[in-house]
């Protein structure tokens, strides 16, 4: 997990499971925005653990998807 405002790593989770990530969000109730890739696992985790947070696509994956679309 990375604090994008402060540009620092705040935690490293042991796996990529929805339950693990949702639990982490549940222990950090101040989460307002979740920047993530397009993986459904993380979308589900954010919905479960941080339902108040707005979910946004991260810049890397937005640009990657745009490039792939243009190439097609």
mmCIF file of the N, C-alpha and C atoms, coordinates in Angstrom:
data_MODEL
# 
_entry.id   MODEL 
# 
loop_
_atom_site.group_PDB 
_atom_site.id 
_atom_site.type_symbol 
_atom_site.label_atom_id 
_atom_site.label_alt_id 
_atom_site.label_comp_id 
_atom_site.label_asym_id 
_atom_site.label_entity_id 
_atom_site.label_seq_id 
_atom_site.pdbx_PDB_ins_code 
_atom_site.Cartn_x 
_atom_site.Cartn_y 
_atom_site.Cartn_z 
_atom_site.occupancy 
_atom_site.B_iso_or_equiv 
_atom_site.pdbx_formal_charge 
_atom_site.auth_seq_id 
_atom_site.auth_comp_id 
_atom_site.auth_asym_id 
_atom_site.auth_atom_id 
_atom_site.pdbx_PDB_model_num 
ATOM 1   N N  . UNK A 1 1  ? 0.839   -1.150  0.000   1.00 0.00 ? 1  UNK A N  1 
ATOM 2   C CA . UNK A 1 1  ? 0.000   0.000   0.000   1.00 0.00 ? 1  UNK A CA 1 
ATOM 3   C C  . UNK A 1 1  ? 0.896   1.229   0.000   1.00 0.00 ? 1  UNK A C  1 
ATOM 4   N N  . UNK A 1 2  ? 0.483   2.222   -0.795  1.00 0.00 ? 2  UNK A N  1 
ATOM 5   C CA . UNK A 1 2  ? 1.287   3.429   -0.959  1.00 0.00 ? 2  UNK A CA 1 
ATOM 6   C C  . UNK A 1 2  ? 0.422   4.654   -0.683  1.00 0.00 ? 2  UNK A C  1 
ATOM 7   N N  . UNK A 1 3  ? 0.961   5.579   0.090   1.00 0.00 ? 3  UNK A N  1 
ATOM 8   C CA . UNK A 1 3  ? 0.327   6.873   0.283   1.00 0.00 ? 3  UNK A CA 1 
ATOM 9   C C  . UNK A 1 3  ? 0.790   7.742   -0.874  1.00 0.00 ? 3  UNK A C  1 
ATOM 10  N N  . UNK A 1 4  ? -0.087  7.976   -1.850  1.00 0.00 ? 4  UNK A N  1 
ATOM 11  C CA . UNK A 1 4  ? 0.318   8.710   -3.052  1.00 0.00 ? 4  UNK A CA 1 
ATOM 12  C C  . UNK A 1 4  ? 0.545   10.191  -2.783  1.00 0.00 ? 4  UNK A C  1 
ATOM 13  N N  . UNK A 1 5  ? -0.116  10.748  -1.781  1.00 0.00 ? 5  UNK A N  1 
ATOM 14  C CA . UNK A 1 5  ? 0.110   12.162  -1.458  1.00 0.00 ? 5  UNK A CA 1 
ATOM 15  C C  . UNK A 1 5  ? 1.507   12.375  -0.884  1.00 0.00 ? 5  UNK A C  1 
ATOM 16  N N  . UNK A 1 6  ? 1.928   11.460  -0.032  1.00 0.00 ? 6  UNK A N  1 
ATOM 17  C CA . UNK A 1 6  ? 3.239   11.575  0.609   1.00 0.00 ? 6  UNK A CA 1 
ATOM 18  C C  . UNK A 1 6  ? 4.331   10.830  -0.145  1.00 0.00 ? 6  UNK A C  1 
ATOM 19  N N  . UNK A 1 7  ? 3.915   10.060  -1.158  1.00 0.00 ? 7  UNK A N  1 
ATOM 20  C CA . UNK A 1 7  ? 4.844   9.279   -1.979  1.00 0.00 ? 7  UNK A CA 1 
ATOM 21  C C  . UNK A 1 7  ? 5.711   8.347   -1.137  1.00 0.00 ? 7  UNK A C  1 
ATOM 22  N N  . UNK A 1 8  ? 5.018   7.532   -0.314  1.00 0.00 ? 8  UNK A N  1 
ATOM 23  C CA . UNK A 1 8  ? 5.760   6.584   0.502   1.00 0.00 ? 8  UNK A CA 1 
ATOM 24  C C  . UNK A 1 8  ? 4.956   5.310   0.693   1.00 0.00 ? 8  UNK A C  1 
ATOM 25  N N  . UNK A 1 9  ? 5.671   4.222   0.825   1.00 0.00 ? 9  UNK A N  1 
ATOM 26  C CA . UNK A 1 9  ? 5.056   2.931   1.107   1.00 0.00 ? 9  UNK A CA 1 
ATOM 27  C C  . UNK A 1 9  ? 4.609   2.934   2.566   1.00 0.00 ? 9  UNK A C  1 
ATOM 28  N N  . UNK A 1 10 ? 3.367   2.529   2.803   1.00 0.00 ? 10 UNK A N  1 
ATOM 29  C CA . UNK A 1 10 ? 2.868   2.485   4.176   1.00 0.00 ? 10 UNK A CA 1 
ATOM 30  C C  . UNK A 1 10 ? 2.692   1.057   4.686   1.00 0.00 ? 10 UNK A C  1 
ATOM 31  N N  . UNK A 1 11 ? 2.580   0.091   3.773   1.00 0.00 ? 11 UNK A N  1 
ATOM 32  C CA . UNK A 1 11 ? 2.426   -1.299  4.203   1.00 0.00 ? 11 UNK A CA 1 
ATOM 33  C C  . UNK A 1 11 ? 2.667   -2.224  3.023   1.00 0.00 ? 11 UNK A C  1 
ATOM 34  N N  . UNK A 1 12 ? 3.037   -3.455  3.343   1.00 0.00 ? 12 UNK A N  1 
ATOM 35  C CA . UNK A 1 12 ? 3.213   -4.495  2.340   1.00 0.00 ? 12 UNK A CA 1 
ATOM 36  C C  . UNK A 1 12 ? 2.386   -5.690  2.797   1.00 0.00 ? 12 UNK A C  1 
ATOM 37  N N  . UNK A 1 13 ? 1.406   -6.057  2.001   1.00 0.00 ? 13 UNK A N  1 
ATOM 38  C CA . UNK A 1 13 ? 0.510   -7.149  2.365   1.00 0.00 ? 13 UNK A CA 1 
ATOM 39  C C  . UNK A 1 13 ? 1.138   -8.483  1.987   1.00 0.00 ? 13 UNK A C  1 
ATOM 40  N N  . UNK A 1 14 ? 0.761   -9.527  2.690   1.00 0.00 ? 14 UNK A N  1 
ATOM 41  C CA . UNK A 1 14 ? 1.331   -10.843 2.471   1.00 0.00 ? 14 UNK A CA 1 
ATOM 42  C C  . UNK A 1 14 ? 0.813   -11.553 1.233   1.00 0.00 ? 14 UNK A C  1 
ATOM 43  N N  . UNK A 1 15 ? -0.325  -11.089 0.712   1.00 0.00 ? 15 UNK A N  1 
ATOM 44  C CA . UNK A 1 15 ? -0.898  -11.718 -0.479  1.00 0.00 ? 15 UNK A CA 1 
ATOM 45  C C  . UNK A 1 15 ? -1.817  -10.710 -1.181  1.00 0.00 ? 15 UNK A C  1 
ATOM 46  N N  . UNK A 1 16 ? -2.446  -11.154 -2.270  1.00 0.00 ? 16 UNK A N  1 
ATOM 47  C CA . UNK A 1 16 ? -3.322  -10.284 -3.063  1.00 0.00 ? 16 UNK A CA 1 
ATOM 48  C C  . UNK A 1 16 ? -4.796  -10.659 -2.909  1.00 0.00 ? 16 UNK A C  1 
ATOM 49  N N  . UNK A 1 17 ? -5.127  -11.352 -1.849  1.00 0.00 ? 17 UNK A N  1 
ATOM 50  C CA . UNK A 1 17 ? -6.490  -11.813 -1.645  1.00 0.00 ? 17 UNK A CA 1 
ATOM 51  C C  . UNK A 1 17 ? -7.433  -10.662 -1.277  1.00 0.00 ? 17 UNK A C  1 
ATOM 52  N N  . UNK A 1 18 ? -8.667  -10.779 -1.726  1.00 0.00 ? 18 UNK A N  1 
ATOM 53  C CA . UNK A 1 18 ? -9.671  -9.761  -1.418  1.00 0.00 ? 18 UNK A CA 1 
ATOM 54  C C  . UNK A 1 18 ? -9.815  -9.578  0.089   1.00 0.00 ? 18 UNK A C  1 
ATOM 55  N N  . UNK A 1 19 ? -9.907  -10.678 0.825   1.00 0.00 ? 19 UNK A N  1 
ATOM 56  C CA . UNK A 1 19 ? -10.111 -10.603 2.275   1.00 0.00 ? 19 UNK A CA 1 
ATOM 57  C C  . UNK A 1 19 ? -8.963  -9.881  2.974   1.00 0.00 ? 19 UNK A C  1 
ATOM 58  N N  . UNK A 1 20 ? -7.745  -10.144 2.569   1.00 0.00 ? 20 UNK A N  1 
ATOM 59  C CA . UNK A 1 20 ? -6.576  -9.499  3.174   1.00 0.00 ? 20 UNK A CA 1 
ATOM 60  C C  . UNK A 1 20 ? -6.604  -7.999  2.932   1.00 0.00 ? 20 UNK A C  1 
ATOM 61  N N  . UNK A 1 21 ? -6.883  -7.624  1.688   1.00 0.00 ? 21 UNK A N  1 
ATOM 62  C CA . UNK A 1 21 ? -6.897  -6.208  1.327   1.00 0.00 ? 21 UNK A CA 1 
ATOM 63  C C  . UNK A 1 21 ? -8.073  -5.488  1.982   1.00 0.00 ? 21 UNK A C  1 
ATOM 64  N N  . UNK A 1 22 ? -9.241  -6.117  1.999   1.00 0.00 ? 22 UNK A N  1 
ATOM 65  C CA . UNK A 1 22 ? -10.414 -5.519  2.640   1.00 0.00 ? 22 UNK A CA 1 
ATOM 66  C C  . UNK A 1 22 ? -10.163 -5.322  4.130   1.00 0.00 ? 22 UNK A C  1 
ATOM 67  N N  . UNK A 1 23 ? -9.506  -6.287  4.759   1.00 0.00 ? 23 UNK A N  1 
ATOM 68  C CA . UNK A 1 23 ? -9.173  -6.167  6.176   1.00 0.00 ? 23 UNK A CA 1 
ATOM 69  C C  . UNK A 1 23 ? -8.251  -4.980  6.411   1.00 0.00 ? 23 UNK A C  1 
ATOM 70  N N  . UNK A 1 24 ? -7.270  -4.796  5.532   1.00 0.00 ? 24 UNK A N  1 
ATOM 71  C CA . UNK A 1 24 ? -6.352  -3.661  5.671   1.00 0.00 ? 24 UNK A CA 1 
ATOM 72  C C  . UNK A 1 24 ? -7.130  -2.348  5.592   1.00 0.00 ? 24 UNK A C  1 
ATOM 73  N N  . UNK A 1 25 ? -8.008  -2.243  4.598   1.00 0.00 ? 25 UNK A N  1 
ATOM 74  C CA . UNK A 1 25 ? -8.828  -1.026  4.480   1.00 0.00 ? 25 UNK A CA 1 
ATOM 75  C C  . UNK A 1 25 ? -9.687  -0.825  5.722   1.00 0.00 ? 25 UNK A C  1 
ATOM 76  N N  . UNK A 1 26 ? -10.229 -1.905  6.260   1.00 0.00 ? 26 UNK A N  1 
ATOM 77  C CA . UNK A 1 26 ? -11.054 -1.804  7.458   1.00 0.00 ? 26 UNK A CA 1 
ATOM 78  C C  . UNK A 1 26 ? -10.294 -1.263  8.656   1.00 0.00 ? 26 UNK A C  1 
ATOM 79  N N  . UNK A 1 27 ? -8.996  -1.523  8.698   1.00 0.00 ? 27 UNK A N  1 
ATOM 80  C CA . UNK A 1 27 ? -8.159  -1.017  9.795   1.00 0.00 ? 27 UNK A CA 1 
ATOM 81  C C  . UNK A 1 27 ? -7.653  0.401   9.521   1.00 0.00 ? 27 UNK A C  1 
ATOM 82  N N  . UNK A 1 28 ? -7.989  0.949   8.361   1.00 0.00 ? 28 UNK A N  1 
ATOM 83  C CA . UNK A 1 28 ? -7.587  2.313   7.994   1.00 0.00 ? 28 UNK A CA 1 
ATOM 84  C C  . UNK A 1 28 ? -8.827  3.060   7.504   1.00 0.00 ? 28 UNK A C  1 
ATOM 85  N N  . UNK A 1 29 ? -9.714  3.407   8.436   1.00 0.00 ? 29 UNK A N  1 
ATOM 86  C CA . UNK A 1 29 ? -11.012 3.978   8.057   1.00 0.00 ? 29 UNK A CA 1 
ATOM 87  C C  . UNK A 1 29 ? -10.948 5.363   7.421   1.00 0.00 ? 29 UNK A C  1 
ATOM 88  N N  . UNK A 1 30 ? -9.810  6.008   7.450   1.00 0.00 ? 30 UNK A N  1 
ATOM 89  C CA . UNK A 1 30 ? -9.696  7.339   6.856   1.00 0.00 ? 30 UNK A CA 1 
ATOM 90  C C  . UNK A 1 30 ? -9.440  7.327   5.355   1.00 0.00 ? 30 UNK A C  1 
ATOM 91  N N  . UNK A 1 31 ? -9.406  6.149   4.749   1.00 0.00 ? 31 UNK A N  1 
ATOM 92  C CA . UNK A 1 31 ? -9.126  6.054   3.320   1.00 0.00 ? 31 UNK A CA 1 
ATOM 93  C C  . UNK A 1 31 ? -10.230 6.743   2.528   1.00 0.00 ? 31 UNK A C  1 
ATOM 94  N N  . UNK A 1 32 ? -9.847  7.739   1.724   1.00 0.00 ? 32 UNK A N  1 
ATOM 95  C CA . UNK A 1 32 ? -10.815 8.506   0.937   1.00 0.00 ? 32 UNK A CA 1 
ATOM 96  C C  . UNK A 1 32 ? -10.802 8.117   -0.534  1.00 0.00 ? 32 UNK A C  1 
ATOM 97  N N  . UNK A 1 33 ? -9.627  7.800   -1.063  1.00 0.00 ? 33 UNK A N  1 
ATOM 98  C CA . UNK A 1 33 ? -9.479  7.471   -2.481  1.00 0.00 ? 33 UNK A CA 1 
ATOM 99  C C  . UNK A 1 33 ? -8.619  6.224   -2.602  1.00 0.00 ? 33 UNK A C  1 
ATOM 100 N N  . UNK A 1 34 ? -9.056  5.305   -3.444  1.00 0.00 ? 34 UNK A N  1 
ATOM 101 C CA . UNK A 1 34 ? -8.283  4.096   -3.733  1.00 0.00 ? 34 UNK A CA 1 
ATOM 102 C C  . UNK A 1 34 ? -7.911  4.145   -5.204  1.00 0.00 ? 34 UNK A C  1 
ATOM 103 N N  . UNK A 1 35 ? -6.627  4.299   -5.478  1.00 0.00 ? 35 UNK A N  1 
ATOM 104 C CA . UNK A 1 35 ? -6.111  4.264   -6.844  1.00 0.00 ? 35 UNK A CA 1 
ATOM 105 C C  . UNK A 1 35 ? -5.623  2.854   -7.087  1.00 0.00 ? 35 UNK A C  1 
ATOM 106 N N  . UNK A 1 36 ? -6.173  2.205   -8.108  1.00 0.00 ? 36 UNK A N  1 
ATOM 107 C CA . UNK A 1 36 ? -5.884  0.788   -8.295  1.00 0.00 ? 36 UNK A CA 1 
ATOM 108 C C  . UNK A 1 36 ? -5.835  0.438   -9.769  1.00 0.00 ? 36 UNK A C  1 
ATOM 109 N N  . UNK A 1 37 ? -5.332  -0.779  -10.021 1.00 0.00 ? 37 UNK A N  1 
ATOM 110 C CA . UNK A 1 37 ? -5.376  -1.288  -11.385 1.00 0.00 ? 37 UNK A CA 1 
ATOM 111 C C  . UNK A 1 37 ? -6.792  -1.793  -11.650 1.00 0.00 ? 37 UNK A C  1 
ATOM 112 N N  . UNK A 1 38 ? -6.998  -2.427  -12.761 1.00 0.00 ? 38 UNK A N  1 
ATOM 113 C CA . UNK A 1 38 ? -8.339  -2.845  -13.145 1.00 0.00 ? 38 UNK A CA 1 
ATOM 114 C C  . UNK A 1 38 ? -8.748  -4.196  -12.564 1.00 0.00 ? 38 UNK A C  1 
ATOM 115 N N  . UNK A 1 39 ? -7.960  -4.744  -11.671 1.00 0.00 ? 39 UNK A N  1 
ATOM 116 C CA . UNK A 1 39 ? -8.248  -6.052  -11.096 1.00 0.00 ? 39 UNK A CA 1 
ATOM 117 C C  . UNK A 1 39 ? -9.516  -6.023  -10.253 1.00 0.00 ? 39 UNK A C  1 
ATOM 118 N N  . UNK A 1 40 ? -10.385 -6.959  -10.511 1.00 0.00 ? 40 UNK A N  1 
ATOM 119 C CA . UNK A 1 40 ? -11.626 -7.056  -9.757  1.00 0.00 ? 40 UNK A CA 1 
ATOM 120 C C  . UNK A 1 40 ? -11.405 -7.351  -8.289  1.00 0.00 ? 40 UNK A C  1 
ATOM 121 N N  . UNK A 1 41 ? -10.315 -8.045  -7.981  1.00 0.00 ? 41 UNK A N  1 
ATOM 122 C CA . UNK A 1 41 ? -9.989  -8.375  -6.594  1.00 0.00 ? 41 UNK A CA 1 
ATOM 123 C C  . UNK A 1 41 ? -9.873  -7.111  -5.759  1.00 0.00 ? 41 UNK A C  1 
ATOM 124 N N  . UNK A 1 42 ? -9.155  -6.125  -6.273  1.00 0.00 ? 42 UNK A N  1 
ATOM 125 C CA . UNK A 1 42 ? -8.968  -4.890  -5.517  1.00 0.00 ? 42 UNK A CA 1 
ATOM 126 C C  . UNK A 1 42 ? -10.228 -4.047  -5.486  1.00 0.00 ? 42 UNK A C  1 
ATOM 127 N N  . UNK A 1 43 ? -11.022 -4.085  -6.536  1.00 0.00 ? 43 UNK A N  1 
ATOM 128 C CA . UNK A 1 43 ? -12.299 -3.369  -6.534  1.00 0.00 ? 43 UNK A CA 1 
ATOM 129 C C  . UNK A 1 43 ? -13.202 -3.926  -5.443  1.00 0.00 ? 43 UNK A C  1 
ATOM 130 N N  . UNK A 1 44 ? -13.284 -5.245  -5.362  1.00 0.00 ? 44 UNK A N  1 
ATOM 131 C CA . UNK A 1 44 ? -14.094 -5.888  -4.331  1.00 0.00 ? 44 UNK A CA 1 
ATOM 132 C C  . UNK A 1 44 ? -13.575 -5.556  -2.935  1.00 0.00 ? 44 UNK A C  1 
ATOM 133 N N  . UNK A 1 45 ? -12.265 -5.602  -2.781  1.00 0.00 ? 45 UNK A N  1 
ATOM 134 C CA . UNK A 1 45 ? -11.667 -5.313  -1.474  1.00 0.00 ? 45 UNK A CA 1 
ATOM 135 C C  . UNK A 1 45 ? -11.968 -3.893  -1.037  1.00 0.00 ? 45 UNK A C  1 
ATOM 136 N N  . UNK A 1 46 ? -11.871 -2.950  -1.945  1.00 0.00 ? 46 UNK A N  1 
ATOM 137 C CA . UNK A 1 46 ? -12.161 -1.559  -1.600  1.00 0.00 ? 46 UNK A CA 1 
ATOM 138 C C  . UNK A 1 46 ? -13.638 -1.381  -1.258  1.00 0.00 ? 46 UNK A C  1 
ATOM 139 N N  . UNK A 1 47 ? -14.519 -2.031  -2.017  1.00 0.00 ? 47 UNK A N  1 
ATOM 140 C CA . UNK A 1 47 ? -15.952 -1.936  -1.709  1.00 0.00 ? 47 UNK A CA 1 
ATOM 141 C C  . UNK A 1 47 ? -16.271 -2.503  -0.332  1.00 0.00 ? 47 UNK A C  1 
ATOM 142 N N  . UNK A 1 48 ? -15.619 -3.599  0.012   1.00 0.00 ? 48 UNK A N  1 
ATOM 143 C CA . UNK A 1 48 ? -15.874 -4.243  1.304   1.00 0.00 ? 48 UNK A CA 1 
ATOM 144 C C  . UNK A 1 48 ? -15.229 -3.498  2.469   1.00 0.00 ? 48 UNK A C  1 
ATOM 145 N N  . UNK A 1 49 ? -13.964 -3.127  2.317   1.00 0.00 ? 49 UNK A N  1 
ATOM 146 C CA . UNK A 1 49 ? -13.212 -2.555  3.430   1.00 0.00 ? 49 UNK A CA 1 
ATOM 147 C C  . UNK A 1 49 ? -13.254 -1.053  3.541   1.00 0.00 ? 49 UNK A C  1 
ATOM 148 N N  . UNK A 1 50 ? -13.521 -0.380  2.428   1.00 0.00 ? 50 UNK A N  1 
ATOM 149 C CA . UNK A 1 50 ? -13.553 1.088   2.419   1.00 0.00 ? 50 UNK A CA 1 
ATOM 150 C C  . UNK A 1 50 ? -14.699 1.566   1.539   1.00 0.00 ? 50 UNK A C  1 
ATOM 151 N N  . UNK A 1 51 ? -15.936 1.248   1.925   1.00 0.00 ? 51 UNK A N  1 
ATOM 152 C CA . UNK A 1 51 ? -17.067 1.606   1.066   1.00 0.00 ? 51 UNK A CA 1 
ATOM 153 C C  . UNK A 1 51 ? -17.232 3.115   0.864   1.00 0.00 ? 51 UNK A C  1 
ATOM 154 N N  . UNK A 1 52 ? -16.669 3.910   1.756   1.00 0.00 ? 52 UNK A N  1 
ATOM 155 C CA . UNK A 1 52 ? -16.760 5.362   1.643   1.00 0.00 ? 52 UNK A CA 1 
ATOM 156 C C  . UNK A 1 52 ? -15.769 5.923   0.622   1.00 0.00 ? 52 UNK A C  1 
ATOM 157 N N  . UNK A 1 53 ? -14.784 5.145   0.226   1.00 0.00 ? 53 UNK A N  1 
ATOM 158 C CA . UNK A 1 53 ? -13.705 5.636   -0.637  1.00 0.00 ? 53 UNK A CA 1 
ATOM 159 C C  . UNK A 1 53 ? -14.126 5.656   -2.109  1.00 0.00 ? 53 UNK A C  1 
ATOM 160 N N  . UNK A 1 54 ? -13.640 6.646   -2.807  1.00 0.00 ? 54 UNK A N  1 
ATOM 161 C CA . UNK A 1 54 ? -13.820 6.719   -4.255  1.00 0.00 ? 54 UNK A CA 1 
ATOM 162 C C  . UNK A 1 54 ? -12.717 5.882   -4.895  1.00 0.00 ? 54 UNK A C  1 
ATOM 163 N N  . UNK A 1 55 ? -13.083 5.068   -5.860  1.00 0.00 ? 55 UNK A N  1 
ATOM 164 C CA . UNK A 1 55 ? -12.101 4.249   -6.563  1.00 0.00 ? 55 UNK A CA 1 
ATOM 165 C C  . UNK A 1 55 ? -11.776 4.891   -7.908  1.00 0.00 ? 55 UNK A C  1 
ATOM 166 N N  . UNK A 1 56 ? -10.484 4.994   -8.191  1.00 0.00 ? 56 UNK A N  1 
ATOM 167 C CA . UNK A 1 56 ? -10.029 5.559   -9.457  1.00 0.00 ? 56 UNK A CA 1 
ATOM 168 C C  . UNK A 1 56 ? -8.978  4.644   -10.071 1.00 0.00 ? 56 UNK A C  1 
ATOM 169 N N  . UNK A 1 57 ? -8.885  4.662   -11.383 1.00 0.00 ? 57 UNK A N  1 
ATOM 170 C CA . UNK A 1 57 ? -7.860  3.876   -12.083 1.00 0.00 ? 57 UNK A CA 1 
ATOM 171 C C  . UNK A 1 57 ? -6.524  4.598   -11.962 1.00 0.00 ? 57 UNK A C  1 
ATOM 172 N N  . UNK A 1 58 ? -5.471  3.838   -11.764 1.00 0.00 ? 58 UNK A N  1 
ATOM 173 C CA . UNK A 1 58 ? -4.157  4.472   -11.650 1.00 0.00 ? 58 UNK A CA 1 
ATOM 174 C C  . UNK A 1 58 ? -3.665  4.943   -13.022 1.00 0.00 ? 58 UNK A C  1 
ATOM 175 N N  . UNK A 1 59 ? -2.783  5.902   -13.009 1.00 0.00 ? 59 UNK A N  1 
ATOM 176 C CA . UNK A 1 59 ? -2.283  6.541   -14.225 1.00 0.00 ? 59 UNK A CA 1 
ATOM 177 C C  . UNK A 1 59 ? -1.610  5.549   -15.174 1.00 0.00 ? 59 UNK A C  1 
ATOM 178 N N  . UNK A 1 60 ? -0.792  4.651   -14.629 1.00 0.00 ? 60 UNK A N  1 
ATOM 179 C CA . UNK A 1 60 ? -0.084  3.689   -15.463 1.00 0.00 ? 60 UNK A CA 1 
ATOM 180 C C  . UNK A 1 60 ? -1.065  2.882   -16.303 1.00 0.00 ? 60 UNK A C  1 
ATOM 181 N N  . UNK A 1 61 ? -2.086  2.333   -15.663 1.00 0.00 ? 61 UNK A N  1 
ATOM 182 C CA . UNK A 1 61 ? -3.020  1.471   -16.389 1.00 0.00 ? 61 UNK A CA 1 
ATOM 183 C C  . UNK A 1 61 ? -3.926  2.268   -17.332 1.00 0.00 ? 61 UNK A C  1 
ATOM 184 N N  . UNK A 1 62 ? -4.239  3.497   -16.991 1.00 0.00 ? 62 UNK A N  1 
ATOM 185 C CA . UNK A 1 62 ? -4.999  4.335   -17.929 1.00 0.00 ? 62 UNK A CA 1 
ATOM 186 C C  . UNK A 1 62 ? -4.212  4.542   -19.220 1.00 0.00 ? 62 UNK A C  1 
ATOM 187 N N  . UNK A 1 63 ? -2.941  4.883   -19.074 1.00 0.00 ? 63 UNK A N  1 
ATOM 188 C CA . UNK A 1 63 ? -2.103  5.113   -20.255 1.00 0.00 ? 63 UNK A CA 1 
ATOM 189 C C  . UNK A 1 63 ? -1.858  3.822   -21.029 1.00 0.00 ? 63 UNK A C  1 
ATOM 190 N N  . UNK A 1 64 ? -1.674  2.729   -20.321 1.00 0.00 ? 64 UNK A N  1 
ATOM 191 C CA . UNK A 1 64 ? -1.485  1.438   -20.972 1.00 0.00 ? 64 UNK A CA 1 
ATOM 192 C C  . UNK A 1 64 ? -2.718  1.062   -21.790 1.00 0.00 ? 64 UNK A C  1 
ATOM 193 N N  . UNK A 1 65 ? -3.896  1.215   -21.201 1.00 0.00 ? 65 UNK A N  1 
ATOM 194 C CA . UNK A 1 65 ? -5.136  0.898   -21.910 1.00 0.00 ? 65 UNK A CA 1 
ATOM 195 C C  . UNK A 1 65 ? -5.338  1.815   -23.117 1.00 0.00 ? 65 UNK A C  1 
ATOM 196 N N  . UNK A 1 66 ? -5.006  3.087   -22.978 1.00 0.00 ? 66 UNK A N  1 
ATOM 197 C CA . UNK A 1 66 ? -5.125  4.038   -24.080 1.00 0.00 ? 66 UNK A CA 1 
ATOM 198 C C  . UNK A 1 66 ? -4.191  3.637   -25.217 1.00 0.00 ? 66 UNK A C  1 
ATOM 199 N N  . UNK A 1 67 ? -2.940  3.310   -24.894 1.00 0.00 ? 67 UNK A N  1 
ATOM 200 C CA . UNK A 1 67 ? -1.974  2.912   -25.908 1.00 0.00 ? 67 UNK A CA 1 
ATOM 201 C C  . UNK A 1 67 ? -2.447  1.664   -26.668 1.00 0.00 ? 67 UNK A C  1 
ATOM 202 N N  . UNK A 1 68 ? -2.946  0.685   -25.919 1.00 0.00 ? 68 UNK A N  1 
ATOM 203 C CA . UNK A 1 68 ? -3.421  -0.553  -26.546 1.00 0.00 ? 68 UNK A CA 1 
ATOM 204 C C  . UNK A 1 68 ? -4.616  -0.276  -27.472 1.00 0.00 ? 68 UNK A C  1 
ATOM 205 N N  . UNK A 1 69 ? -5.478  0.632   -27.048 1.00 0.00 ? 69 UNK A N  1 
ATOM 206 C CA . UNK A 1 69 ? -6.646  0.980   -27.873 1.00 0.00 ? 69 UNK A CA 1 
ATOM 207 C C  . UNK A 1 69 ? -6.206  1.677   -29.154 1.00 0.00 ? 69 UNK A C  1 
ATOM 208 N N  . UNK A 1 70 ? -5.267  2.589   -29.031 1.00 0.00 ? 70 UNK A N  1 
ATOM 209 C CA . UNK A 1 70 ? -4.754  3.316   -30.214 1.00 0.00 ? 70 UNK A CA 1 
ATOM 210 C C  . UNK A 1 70 ? -4.071  2.351   -31.173 1.00 0.00 ? 70 UNK A C  1 
ATOM 211 N N  . UNK A 1 71 ? -3.306  1.410   -30.637 1.00 0.00 ? 71 UNK A N  1 
ATOM 212 C CA . UNK A 1 71 ? -2.602  0.442   -31.490 1.00 0.00 ? 71 UNK A CA 1 
ATOM 213 C C  . UNK A 1 71 ? -3.566  -0.449  -32.257 1.00 0.00 ? 71 UNK A C  1 
ATOM 214 N N  . UNK A 1 72 ? -4.704  -0.771  -31.655 1.00 0.00 ? 72 UNK A N  1 
ATOM 215 C CA . UNK A 1 72 ? -5.699  -1.597  -32.340 1.00 0.00 ? 72 UNK A CA 1 
ATOM 216 C C  . UNK A 1 72 ? -6.333  -0.809  -33.461 1.00 0.00 ? 72 UNK A C  1 
# 
